[in-house]
Amino acid sequence: MKLDRHIQASKIIYLIKEQEEITIKESYHYRFLCFSDVVQSIMLKRKPARLTLPHQYFITLPLLFIQPEKIIEFGLGGGNLLKFTNQLLPQCQLTSVESSLQVIQCFQQYFNPEQINCSFQCQDASAWLSQQNGLDTDWLIFDIYQNNQNEMISLQLIHQLLQQLPLHAWLSINLVDLSETQLNKALSYLGKITSRRQMRYFIVPQYRNVIVHIYSQAHRPSRELSSLRPHQFTRWQQLWQYGKA
């Protein structure tokens, strides 16, 4: 997909300016969710559950190893990961913690044509976490749009998450737009707080995303244990080999 060409051919179908500008644009094939004119999510209209950005393939690598029954996502955006997972595991219990009511409403109206079932918690992630007494989940996805926020705030929140996360659960983190110094600092910090868990990270080619997975144990990818379909399994298995410990 030539992203620039599709964005240039798109038209604005929704615009709201509050704490930050939220815009939805649409071309013939795609729908775009933009925060402050930065593309955050893309939906292929004829196949809403398809992953559309490279980093999303790296985020979903845990599906090589597990068939989660419960997933919590911090940061909804256009809901690509929820829709993709719901298509593979329609019985999976999905929870999205999203601080912006406008983002939740945009998802429901413009990015959820198949009406997947998800529990939405409209709260700041830190506030929501402080109300929990342990996290009942198999996989937690940390994909909060930062908007130039100090990365240490997010890292401290991740530390709090790990303290409540069951040992068997996977934690997947999307680090975005960090300088080399910031990235090294973040990876060093995460390496120190993983406790009995392992960490593996992936630098997404040609994008400013680094995906980090923290997990207690990962056996060799298994078609029997994986949530992925046969044609997906081989591609995801190849991507896993690019990870760094």
Wavefront OBJ file of the C-alpha trace (Angstrom):
o trace
v 0.000 0.000 0.000
v 1.396 3.386 -1.030
v 0.217 5.305 2.017
v 0.842 8.849 0.766
v -1.147 8.277 -2.416
v -4.179 6.959 -0.529
v -4.067 9.767 2.040
v -3.836 12.403 -0.697
v -6.887 10.864 -2.374
v -8.882 10.824 0.864
v -11.475 13.287 2.116
v -12.272 14.346 5.673
v -15.464 12.766 7.024
v -15.009 13.672 10.716
v -13.117 16.376 12.591
v -13.091 17.360 16.252
v -10.726 19.674 18.123
v -10.530 19.246 21.864
v -7.319 18.449 23.761
v -5.949 17.329 20.406
v -7.344 17.215 16.909
v -8.972 13.950 15.837
v -9.596 13.540 12.116
v -11.080 10.668 10.128
v -10.303 10.563 6.430
v -11.579 8.187 3.796
v -10.471 7.091 0.353
v -12.121 4.534 -1.919
v -10.396 1.601 -0.201
v -9.261 2.889 3.211
v -10.360 4.797 6.282
v -7.743 6.689 8.342
v -7.769 7.764 11.990
v -5.425 10.710 12.583
v -4.340 12.379 15.816
v -3.049 15.928 15.249
v -2.711 15.058 11.535
v -0.557 11.971 12.258
v -2.001 8.707 10.900
v -2.642 6.434 13.880
v -4.782 3.671 12.358
v -5.842 2.491 8.921
v -8.793 0.252 8.094
v -9.221 -1.587 4.798
v -12.939 -1.063 4.298
v -13.662 -4.326 2.495
v -11.739 -6.348 5.128
v -11.951 -4.405 8.414
v -10.138 -7.079 10.468
v -6.994 -7.096 8.304
v -3.764 -5.698 9.767
v -2.663 -2.674 7.746
v 0.603 -1.374 9.269
v 3.902 -3.285 9.644
v 4.254 -2.855 13.395
v 0.911 -4.592 13.945
v 2.356 -7.879 12.689
v 5.127 -7.640 15.273
v 2.691 -6.779 18.076
v 0.622 -9.897 17.330
v 3.587 -12.308 17.520
v 2.380 -13.796 20.846
v -0.375 -15.489 18.837
v 2.333 -17.870 17.611
v 2.416 -19.341 21.099
v -0.951 -18.853 22.784
v -4.703 -18.955 22.326
v -5.709 -16.207 24.755
v -9.116 -16.282 26.384
v -8.819 -12.741 27.792
v -7.020 -9.736 26.302
v -6.607 -6.221 27.701
v -5.470 -3.412 25.414
v -4.262 -0.004 26.627
v -4.965 2.465 23.813
v -7.797 1.758 21.367
v -7.074 3.860 18.283
v -8.838 2.310 15.298
v -9.037 -1.089 17.000
v -7.021 -3.008 14.378
v -5.563 -5.442 16.910
v -8.922 -6.129 18.557
v -10.641 -6.780 15.230
v -7.833 -9.040 14.026
v -7.858 -11.063 17.244
v -11.647 -11.264 17.318
v -11.635 -12.749 13.819
v -9.218 -15.494 14.946
v -10.722 -16.027 18.407
v -14.372 -14.888 18.400
v -14.931 -16.228 21.945
v -12.015 -14.238 23.392
v -12.978 -11.632 26.013
v -11.691 -8.215 24.890
v -11.200 -5.163 27.115
v -9.943 -1.794 25.886
v -8.773 0.909 28.300
v -8.996 4.240 26.463
v -8.932 7.678 28.074
v -10.727 9.510 25.241
v -14.478 9.114 24.876
v -14.195 10.652 21.400
v -11.798 7.884 20.296
v -14.205 5.212 21.567
v -17.110 6.877 19.760
v -15.069 7.174 16.548
v -14.212 3.483 16.730
v -17.821 2.464 17.232
v -19.127 4.649 14.425
v -16.377 4.446 11.805
v -14.029 1.533 12.549
v -16.241 -1.247 13.889
v -18.525 -2.178 10.978
v -18.697 -5.820 12.094
v -19.724 -4.747 15.619
v -17.220 -6.839 17.541
v -18.006 -7.206 21.223
v -15.554 -5.380 23.494
v -15.710 -3.933 27.011
v -14.607 -0.284 26.889
v -13.150 1.363 29.989
v -13.075 5.125 29.398
v -10.340 5.995 31.885
v -6.751 7.057 32.071
v -4.653 3.876 32.098
v -2.927 4.711 35.372
v -6.233 5.486 37.116
v -7.817 2.285 35.824
v -4.836 0.193 36.915
v -4.912 1.678 40.419
v -8.445 0.315 40.824
v -7.457 -3.254 39.961
v -6.468 -5.985 42.380
v -4.444 -8.087 39.981
v -5.048 -8.402 36.236
v -7.052 -11.334 34.917
v -5.689 -11.623 31.403
v -3.601 -13.817 29.123
v -2.215 -10.994 26.999
v -1.905 -7.258 27.669
v -1.169 -4.883 24.795
v 0.325 -1.497 25.689
v -0.253 0.746 22.657
v -0.973 4.195 24.074
v -0.511 7.199 21.803
v 2.085 9.321 23.620
v 1.926 12.749 21.925
v 5.444 13.766 23.096
v 4.824 12.547 26.646
v 7.889 11.740 28.751
v 8.602 8.083 28.007
v 9.532 7.465 31.660
v 5.882 8.006 32.635
v 4.877 5.108 30.391
v 7.762 2.941 31.615
v 6.737 3.470 35.234
v 3.179 2.497 34.309
v 4.527 -0.653 32.622
v 6.397 -1.459 35.841
v 3.096 -1.222 37.730
v 1.462 -3.465 35.110
v 4.090 -6.154 35.542
v 3.509 -6.193 39.274
v -0.165 -7.073 38.677
v 0.212 -9.248 35.574
v -0.106 -13.040 35.985
v 3.195 -14.796 35.349
v 1.775 -16.783 32.429
v 0.518 -13.651 30.617
v 2.298 -11.893 27.763
v 2.904 -8.128 27.737
v 3.391 -6.449 24.343
v 4.573 -2.836 24.179
v 4.678 -0.431 21.237
v 7.484 2.113 21.704
v 7.108 4.906 19.149
v 9.303 7.725 17.889
v 12.083 7.455 20.479
v 15.582 8.741 19.863
v 18.417 6.211 20.050
v 19.274 7.461 23.544
v 15.655 7.236 24.698
v 15.274 3.755 23.201
v 18.409 2.423 24.871
v 17.261 3.897 28.175
v 13.798 2.347 27.786
v 15.129 -1.104 26.877
v 17.595 -0.997 29.767
v 14.813 -0.062 32.192
v 12.491 -2.779 30.892
v 15.264 -5.350 31.125
v 15.720 -4.531 34.809
v 12.042 -4.824 35.766
v 11.128 -8.035 33.953
v 11.908 -10.117 37.072
v 11.362 -13.811 36.267
v 10.298 -13.031 32.722
v 12.127 -12.872 29.405
v 12.194 -9.922 26.990
v 12.496 -9.824 23.214
v 12.275 -6.707 21.060
v 11.805 -6.006 17.364
v 12.828 -2.940 15.369
v 10.209 -2.386 12.664
v 11.972 -1.693 9.326
v 11.384 1.792 7.852
v 9.135 2.785 10.771
v 9.820 4.440 14.114
v 8.254 1.595 16.101
v 10.021 -0.826 18.399
v 7.881 -3.683 19.684
v 8.800 -5.297 22.995
v 7.394 -8.608 24.230
v 7.764 -9.658 27.863
v 6.810 -13.236 28.736
v 7.574 -15.966 31.228
v 8.280 -18.739 28.756
v 8.115 -19.209 25.012
v 8.514 -22.659 23.529
v 9.115 -23.159 19.841
v 6.162 -21.850 17.819
v 3.575 -24.594 17.577
v 0.732 -24.872 15.095
v -1.248 -26.751 17.754
v -0.905 -23.985 20.368
v -0.993 -21.024 17.984
v -4.092 -18.906 17.349
v -2.977 -18.198 13.786
v -4.324 -19.763 10.641
v -1.981 -21.994 8.620
v -1.169 -19.364 5.977
v -0.352 -16.835 8.713
v 1.714 -19.130 10.914
v 4.732 -19.363 8.590
v 4.965 -15.589 8.104
v 4.707 -14.845 11.840
v 7.250 -17.590 12.574
v 9.711 -15.907 10.210
v 9.160 -12.524 11.894
v 9.891 -14.016 15.325
v 13.436 -14.838 14.165
v 14.231 -11.110 13.833
v 13.816 -10.472 17.558
v 16.673 -9.432 19.837
v 16.999 -10.459 23.463
l 1 2 3 4 5 6 7 8 9 10 11 12 13 14 15 16 17 18 19 20 21 22 23 24 25 26 27 28 29 30 31 32 33 34 35 36 37 38 39 40 41 42 43 44 45 46 47 48 49 50 51 52 53 54 55 56 57 58 59 60 61 62 63 64 65 66 67 68 69 70 71 72 73 74 75 76 77 78 79 80 81 82 83 84 85 86 87 88 89 90 91 92 93 94 95 96 97 98 99 100 101 102 103 104 105 106 107 108 109 110 111 112 113 114 115 116 117 118 119 120 121 122 123 124 125 126 127 128 129 130 131 132 133 134 135 136 137 138 139 140 141 142 143 144 145 146 147 148 149 150 151 152 153 154 155 156 157 158 159 160 161 162 163 164 165 166 167 168 169 170 171 172 173 174 175 176 177 178 179 180 181 182 183 184 185 186 187 188 189 190 191 192 193 194 195 196 197 198 199 200 201 202 203 204 205 206 207 208 209 210 211 212 213 214 215 216 217 218 219 220 221 222 223 224 225 226 227 228 229 230 231 232 233 234 235 236 237 238 239 240 241 242 243 244 245
